[in-house]
Amino acid sequence: MRALTLVAVIALSGCSSNVSLNPLTWIPPYQMDIQQGNQLTADAVAKLKPGMTRSQVRFVLGTPLLNDAFHADRWDYKYRLVQSGRQVQDKLFTVYFKGDLLDRYEGDVLPAERPILVGVPASAPLAASAPAGVKP
C-alpha cells in the first residue's frame, strides 16, 4: 500500500503546474454587500413640498451625506451599492433651498418600498372588506 501511495505521489509531482489543485482557488472569496450614503425612496421624496423648512426636509430625508460650504443652499444625498465587488447602483439626489425654505429637488431615487396611492389622502382610512350583508 505504501509503495502504491509513493508511486502516485511521484506521478502527480510530474504534472503541470498550470492547473491548480488547491480547492481554495476554485471558490471565490465572499465579498460583502456595501451600502454607502442615504437610501432615499420614492415614497420619502413624495412627502417633500416646496416651502418646507430645512429641519422638515432633514426629518423626512435624513441628514445629507454632503454639506458643501460653498453651496449652502444645496444638499446632496448620495447613495452607492456595491455587490460582489462590483458597483450596482449609484444615485445622487439634490435638494435646493432659497433661504431656509425648500425651493426644488432633482435626481435619482430608489423605488418606493410600498406603492404610492395617487389621489388618496394620507389620512383617509382604507376601506375594509366586509362580508356580504354586513354593514360597516
C-alpha positions as CSV (number, residue, x, y, z in Angstrom):
1,M,0.0,0.0,0.0
2,R,2.9,2.3,0.8
3,A,4.5,1.6,-2.5
4,L,1.3,2.5,-4.4
5,T,1.0,5.8,-2.5
6,L,4.6,6.6,-3.2
7,V,4.1,5.9,-6.9
8,A,1.0,8.1,-7.0
9,V,2.8,11.0,-5.3
10,I,5.8,10.7,-7.7
11,A,3.5,10.5,-10.7
12,L,1.5,13.6,-9.6
13,S,4.6,15.6,-8.9
14,G,5.5,15.5,-12.5
15,C,2.1,17.1,-13.5
16,S,2.0,20.5,-15.0
17,S,1.6,23.4,-12.5
18,N,-0.7,25.3,-14.9
19,V,-3.8,23.7,-13.2
20,S,-4.0,24.5,-9.5
21,L,-5.0,21.6,-7.3
22,N,-5.8,24.0,-4.5
23,P,-9.5,23.9,-3.9
24,L,-9.5,27.4,-2.4
25,T,-8.7,28.9,-5.8
26,W,-11.8,27.4,-7.3
27,I,-14.1,29.0,-4.7
28,P,-14.2,32.8,-4.9
29,P,-13.9,34.6,-1.6
30,Y,-17.1,36.1,0.0
31,Q,-17.5,39.8,-0.6
32,M,-19.9,41.8,1.4
33,D,-22.6,44.0,0.0
34,I,-21.7,47.6,0.9
35,Q,-24.3,50.3,1.1
36,Q,-23.0,53.8,1.5
37,G,-24.9,57.1,1.8
38,N,-28.6,57.9,2.1
39,Q,-31.1,55.3,0.8
40,L,-33.8,57.6,-0.5
41,T,-37.0,56.0,-1.8
42,A,-39.7,57.5,-4.0
43,D,-42.3,57.4,-1.1
44,A,-40.0,59.5,1.1
45,V,-39.4,62.0,-1.8
46,A,-43.2,62.2,-2.4
47,K,-43.5,63.8,1.1
48,L,-41.4,66.8,0.1
49,K,-43.4,70.0,-0.6
50,P,-42.0,73.4,-1.7
51,G,-41.8,75.8,1.2
52,M,-40.7,73.2,3.8
53,T,-38.0,74.3,6.2
54,R,-34.6,72.7,6.3
55,S,-35.4,70.9,9.6
56,Q,-38.6,69.5,8.0
57,V,-36.6,68.2,5.0
58,R,-34.0,66.7,7.3
59,F,-36.8,65.0,9.3
60,V,-38.2,63.5,6.0
61,L,-35.0,62.6,4.2
62,G,-32.4,62.4,6.9
63,T,-29.1,64.3,7.3
64,P,-27.5,64.8,3.9
65,L,-24.3,63.0,3.1
66,L,-22.6,66.1,1.6
67,N,-22.9,69.6,3.0
68,D,-20.9,71.9,0.8
69,A,-19.6,75.0,2.5
70,F,-19.5,76.8,-0.9
71,H,-23.1,75.9,-1.8
72,A,-25.0,76.5,1.5
73,D,-28.4,76.3,-0.3
74,R,-27.8,72.8,-1.7
75,W,-27.9,69.4,0.0
76,D,-26.6,66.4,-1.8
77,Y,-27.8,62.9,-0.9
78,K,-25.5,60.3,-2.4
79,Y,-26.2,56.5,-2.4
80,R,-23.9,53.7,-3.7
81,L,-24.4,50.0,-3.5
82,V,-21.5,47.6,-4.2
83,Q,-22.3,43.8,-4.5
84,S,-19.6,41.2,-5.0
85,G,-17.0,43.8,-5.6
86,R,-19.0,45.5,-8.5
87,Q,-20.8,48.8,-8.2
88,V,-24.5,48.0,-8.8
89,Q,-26.2,51.3,-8.0
90,D,-25.0,54.9,-7.9
91,K,-27.6,57.6,-7.2
92,L,-27.5,61.3,-6.5
93,F,-30.4,63.3,-5.2
94,T,-30.1,67.1,-4.7
95,V,-32.3,69.4,-2.7
96,Y,-32.1,73.2,-3.3
97,F,-33.2,75.9,-0.8
98,K,-33.9,79.6,-1.1
99,G,-33.0,81.0,2.3
100,D,-34.4,78.5,4.8
101,L,-37.3,77.1,2.6
102,L,-37.3,74.2,0.1
103,D,-37.2,75.5,-3.5
104,R,-36.8,72.4,-5.7
105,Y,-35.2,69.0,-5.8
106,E,-33.9,66.7,-8.5
107,G,-32.1,63.4,-9.0
108,D,-32.4,59.6,-8.8
109,V,-34.2,57.7,-6.0
110,L,-34.8,54.1,-5.2
111,P,-38.3,52.6,-6.0
112,A,-41.0,53.0,-3.3
113,E,-41.0,50.5,-0.5
114,R,-44.8,50.3,-0.7
115,P,-47.0,51.5,-3.6
116,I,-47.9,55.2,-3.6
117,L,-51.6,55.7,-3.8
118,V,-52.4,58.6,-6.1
119,G,-55.5,60.7,-5.3
120,V,-56.0,59.2,-1.8
121,P,-55.2,61.5,1.1
122,A,-52.7,60.1,3.5
123,S,-55.2,60.4,6.4
124,A,-58.0,58.6,4.6
125,P,-58.7,55.1,6.0
126,L,-58.6,52.2,3.7
127,A,-62.0,50.6,3.1
128,A,-62.2,47.3,4.9
129,S,-63.8,44.5,3.1
130,A,-66.9,43.3,5.0
131,P,-68.8,40.0,4.3
132,A,-71.9,40.3,2.1
133,G,-74.9,41.6,4.0
134,V,-72.9,43.2,6.8
135,K,-72.8,47.0,7.0
136,P,-69.6,48.6,8.2
